Amino acid sequence: MSQENVESTTRGRTVEQRIGVRWPGLYHLMGALMRLPRGSRLRRAMLERNVRAGYEAWNRDDMEAARAFADPEVEVYVAQEEDLPVGLDDIYHGPDGYCQAMEEWAEAWRNWRVEVEDVVEVTQDKFLVAGYHFGEGRASGAKLERWSAALYTMRRGKILRVDMFFLADRDSVSERVRSITEAAGPSE
């Protein structure tokens, strides 16, 4: 990557992202966010800020920042409809797999971005992010405007699991989130 690309990728990093990349061992201290009481205004504001910053890092292809927030045992599960123009695998493992899923998505588009619509706390250690993906296919030139959602499960301030839903039917996503949450049992 050229120096110019590195600078444009790292320029938009938040303080938390800079700490996470530079001193990954210290990032666990920021896991205090998930220990704040559910529904508190401070927790809500910090969660919303961190989620938006994380998606902005993805938009600018900053995989180093993404990797800093991934638990060593992170898993990514992808539920997608057949008409999705990107052939993602059903599951990815570890920080490399976490980044690979994001890179495979990004490589399919000439240009693209995701805009966060909403962040919803599901349990003490889980939150759902809903948003829209916009893009233009690299090979086909086809335009993309698609709603998606991702259920994140956290452990000690890092992302342990991502359930990614590229499904048009929001009720179907709600049902899947409910079943995942119930199967996991009570939060720690």
C-alpha positions as CSV (number, residue, x, y, z in Angstrom):
1,M,0.0,0.0,0.0
2,S,1.4,3.4,-0.9
3,Q,2.1,6.0,1.8
4,E,-0.8,8.1,0.5
5,N,-3.2,5.2,0.9
6,V,-1.9,4.4,4.4
7,E,-2.4,8.0,5.4
8,S,-6.0,8.1,4.0
9,T,-6.8,4.8,5.7
10,T,-5.5,5.8,9.1
11,R,-6.5,9.5,9.0
12,G,-10.0,9.0,10.3
13,R,-9.2,6.7,13.2
14,T,-10.7,7.5,16.6
15,V,-8.6,7.6,19.8
16,E,-9.9,4.1,20.6
17,Q,-8.9,2.8,17.2
18,R,-5.4,4.3,17.5
19,I,-4.9,2.7,21.0
20,G,-6.3,-0.6,19.7
21,V,-3.9,-0.7,16.8
22,R,-0.8,0.6,18.6
23,W,-1.3,-1.1,21.9
24,P,-3.7,-4.1,21.5
25,G,-3.0,-5.3,25.0
26,L,-4.4,-2.1,26.4
27,Y,-7.7,-2.3,24.5
28,H,-9.3,-4.6,27.1
29,L,-9.4,-1.6,29.4
30,M,-11.9,-0.1,27.0
31,G,-14.1,-3.1,27.5
32,A,-15.6,-1.2,30.4
33,L,-18.2,0.1,28.0
34,M,-19.9,-3.3,27.9
35,R,-20.0,-3.3,31.8
36,L,-22.0,-0.1,32.0
37,P,-25.6,-0.7,32.8
38,R,-27.8,-1.6,29.8
39,G,-29.8,1.4,28.7
40,S,-27.6,4.0,30.4
41,R,-27.1,7.2,28.3
42,L,-23.3,7.0,28.5
43,R,-23.3,3.3,27.4
44,R,-25.7,4.1,24.5
45,A,-23.7,7.1,23.4
46,M,-20.3,5.3,23.5
47,L,-21.7,2.2,21.8
48,E,-23.3,4.3,19.0
49,R,-20.0,6.2,18.6
50,N,-17.8,3.1,18.5
51,V,-20.1,1.3,16.0
52,R,-20.2,4.3,13.6
53,A,-16.4,4.6,13.9
54,G,-16.0,0.9,13.2
55,Y,-18.1,1.0,10.1
56,E,-16.3,4.1,8.9
57,A,-13.0,2.2,9.3
58,W,-14.5,-0.5,7.1
59,N,-15.7,2.1,4.6
60,R,-12.1,3.4,4.3
61,D,-10.6,-0.1,4.1
62,D,-8.8,0.1,7.5
63,M,-8.5,-3.6,8.3
64,E,-5.8,-2.9,10.8
65,A,-8.3,-1.1,13.0
66,A,-10.9,-3.8,12.5
67,R,-8.4,-6.5,13.5
68,A,-7.6,-4.6,16.7
69,F,-11.2,-5.1,17.9
70,A,-11.5,-8.8,17.0
71,D,-11.3,-11.4,19.7
72,P,-8.7,-14.1,18.8
73,E,-11.6,-16.6,18.6
74,V,-13.9,-14.4,16.6
75,E,-16.3,-16.1,14.2
76,V,-18.4,-14.5,11.4
77,Y,-21.6,-16.2,10.2
78,V,-23.2,-14.9,7.0
79,A,-26.8,-15.4,6.1
80,Q,-27.5,-14.2,2.5
81,E,-30.1,-14.4,-0.1
82,E,-29.3,-16.0,-3.4
83,D,-29.6,-12.7,-5.3
84,L,-26.7,-11.2,-3.4
85,P,-24.0,-10.3,-6.0
86,V,-21.1,-11.3,-3.7
87,G,-20.5,-14.9,-2.9
88,L,-19.4,-14.8,0.7
89,D,-18.7,-18.0,2.6
90,D,-21.1,-19.1,5.3
91,I,-18.5,-18.8,8.1
92,Y,-15.1,-17.2,8.8
93,H,-12.8,-17.9,11.7
94,G,-10.3,-15.8,13.7
95,P,-9.2,-12.2,13.1
96,D,-7.9,-13.1,9.6
97,G,-11.3,-14.5,8.7
98,Y,-13.1,-11.5,10.2
99,C,-11.1,-9.2,8.0
100,Q,-11.3,-11.6,5.0
101,A,-15.1,-11.4,5.1
102,M,-14.9,-7.6,4.9
103,E,-12.3,-7.6,2.2
104,E,-14.2,-10.0,0.0
105,W,-17.2,-7.7,0.3
106,A,-15.2,-4.6,-0.6
107,E,-13.4,-6.3,-3.5
108,A,-16.7,-6.9,-5.3
109,W,-17.4,-3.2,-5.7
110,R,-15.8,-0.4,-7.7
111,N,-16.9,1.9,-4.9
112,W,-19.2,1.3,-1.9
113,R,-20.0,2.4,1.6
114,V,-22.2,1.3,4.4
115,E,-24.3,3.7,6.4
116,V,-25.4,2.8,9.9
117,E,-29.2,3.3,10.4
118,D,-29.6,2.0,14.0
119,V,-27.8,0.4,16.9
120,V,-30.0,-1.7,19.2
121,E,-28.8,-3.3,22.5
122,V,-30.1,-6.9,22.5
123,T,-28.5,-8.2,25.7
124,Q,-25.6,-7.0,28.0
125,D,-23.1,-8.5,25.5
126,K,-24.9,-8.3,22.2
127,F,-26.0,-5.5,19.9
128,L,-27.6,-5.3,16.5
129,V,-26.5,-2.9,13.8
130,A,-28.8,-2.2,10.9
131,G,-27.8,-0.2,7.9
132,Y,-27.7,0.2,4.2
133,H,-24.9,-0.8,1.7
134,F,-24.5,1.3,-1.4
135,G,-22.2,0.5,-4.2
136,E,-21.4,-0.2,-7.8
137,G,-20.3,-3.7,-9.0
138,R,-16.7,-3.9,-10.1
139,A,-17.4,-6.3,-12.9
140,S,-21.1,-5.6,-13.7
141,G,-21.5,-2.0,-12.9
142,A,-24.8,-3.0,-11.2
143,K,-26.0,-0.5,-8.5
144,L,-26.4,-1.8,-5.0
145,E,-28.7,-0.3,-2.3
146,R,-29.4,-3.0,0.2
147,W,-30.4,-3.2,3.8
148,S,-28.5,-5.5,6.1
149,A,-28.1,-6.2,9.8
150,A,-25.3,-7.6,12.0
151,L,-25.6,-9.0,15.4
152,Y,-22.4,-8.5,17.4
153,T,-21.5,-10.6,20.5
154,M,-18.7,-9.1,22.7
155,R,-16.3,-10.7,25.1
156,R,-14.1,-8.5,27.3
157,G,-14.6,-5.6,25.0
158,K,-13.7,-7.4,21.8
159,I,-15.9,-8.8,19.0
160,L,-16.3,-12.6,19.6
161,R,-19.0,-13.3,17.0
162,V,-20.7,-11.5,14.1
163,D,-24.0,-12.8,12.6
164,M,-24.3,-10.9,9.3
165,F,-27.7,-10.8,7.7
166,F,-28.0,-9.8,4.0
167,L,-31.7,-10.5,4.0
168,A,-34.4,-8.2,2.7
169,D,-37.1,-9.5,5.1
170,R,-36.5,-7.6,8.4
171,D,-38.9,-9.9,10.2
172,S,-36.8,-12.9,9.2
173,V,-33.7,-11.1,10.7
174,S,-35.7,-10.4,13.9
175,E,-36.6,-14.0,14.2
176,R,-33.0,-15.2,13.6
177,V,-31.7,-12.7,16.2
178,R,-34.2,-14.0,18.7
179,S,-33.3,-17.6,18.1
180,I,-29.5,-16.9,18.4
181,T,-30.0,-14.9,21.6
182,E,-32.2,-17.6,23.1
183,A,-29.8,-20.4,22.1
184,A,-26.9,-18.5,23.8
185,G,-28.8,-18.4,27.1
186,P,-28.3,-15.6,29.7
187,S,-25.5,-13.1,29.2
188,E,-22.5,-13.1,31.5
